[in-house]
Amino acid sequence: MQMIRTTAPEPWIAEIFSAKAALRGGVIRRDVDWVEREVGHDRFCHEVRRRGFHLLRAGRQYVIVCSPDPVQILF
């Protein structure tokens, strides 16, 4: 289902990646539908990849590991 974006994506992208957790190399999460509505899946993936971060999907949540270090899924 194609969602209609409610705002321009740039302010949303700047806000999410300037969160304290993102700046400190932590973890942030966002609802999949909200990401699609605000910025779109492709643009979101591009921004995560551009920063060298890792993107996981757990159910209806995106989990962004804001570090370029290797990630291990233990179980």
C-alpha positions as CSV (number, residue, x, y, z in Angstrom):
1,M,0.0,0.0,0.0
2,Q,1.4,3.4,-1.0
3,M,1.2,5.9,1.8
4,I,1.1,9.7,1.3
5,R,3.9,11.6,2.9
6,T,2.8,14.3,5.3
7,T,5.9,16.5,5.2
8,A,9.1,16.9,3.2
9,P,11.5,14.1,4.2
10,E,14.6,16.2,4.9
11,P,13.5,17.7,8.3
12,W,12.4,14.2,9.4
13,I,15.7,12.7,8.4
14,A,17.7,15.4,10.1
15,E,15.7,15.0,13.3
16,I,15.9,11.2,13.5
17,F,19.7,11.1,12.9
18,S,20.4,13.9,15.3
19,A,18.8,12.1,18.2
20,K,21.1,11.6,21.2
21,A,21.1,7.8,20.7
22,A,22.1,8.2,17.0
23,L,24.9,10.7,17.8
24,R,26.3,8.4,20.6
25,G,26.3,5.3,18.4
26,G,23.2,3.8,20.1
27,V,20.1,2.3,18.9
28,I,16.9,4.0,17.6
29,R,13.7,2.5,16.5
30,R,10.7,3.6,14.4
31,D,7.4,2.1,13.3
32,V,7.6,0.8,9.7
33,D,4.3,2.5,8.7
34,W,5.5,5.8,10.2
35,V,8.7,5.6,8.2
36,E,6.9,4.9,5.0
37,R,4.5,7.8,5.6
38,E,7.1,10.3,6.6
39,V,10.0,9.6,4.3
40,G,9.5,6.3,2.4
41,H,11.3,3.0,2.7
42,D,13.8,3.5,-0.1
43,R,14.9,6.9,1.1
44,F,15.1,5.7,4.7
45,C,17.3,2.7,3.7
46,H,19.5,5.0,1.7
47,E,20.1,7.4,4.6
48,V,20.9,4.5,7.0
49,R,23.3,3.0,4.5
50,R,24.9,6.3,3.7
51,R,25.8,6.7,7.3
52,G,27.3,3.2,7.5
53,F,24.7,2.2,10.1
54,H,22.8,-1.1,10.3
55,L,19.1,-1.6,9.8
56,L,17.0,-4.4,11.2
57,R,13.3,-5.1,11.0
58,A,11.6,-6.7,14.0
59,G,7.9,-7.1,13.4
60,R,6.5,-3.6,12.6
61,Q,9.6,-1.8,13.9
62,Y,12.8,-0.7,12.2
63,V,15.8,-0.9,14.5
64,I,18.7,1.2,13.5
65,V,22.1,0.5,15.1
66,C,23.9,3.8,14.8
67,S,27.4,2.5,14.5
68,P,29.5,1.1,11.7
69,D,30.9,-1.6,13.9
70,P,30.0,-5.2,13.1
71,V,26.7,-6.4,14.5
72,Q,26.1,-10.0,15.8
73,I,22.7,-11.5,16.2
74,L,23.2,-13.9,19.0
75,F,19.9,-15.7,19.1
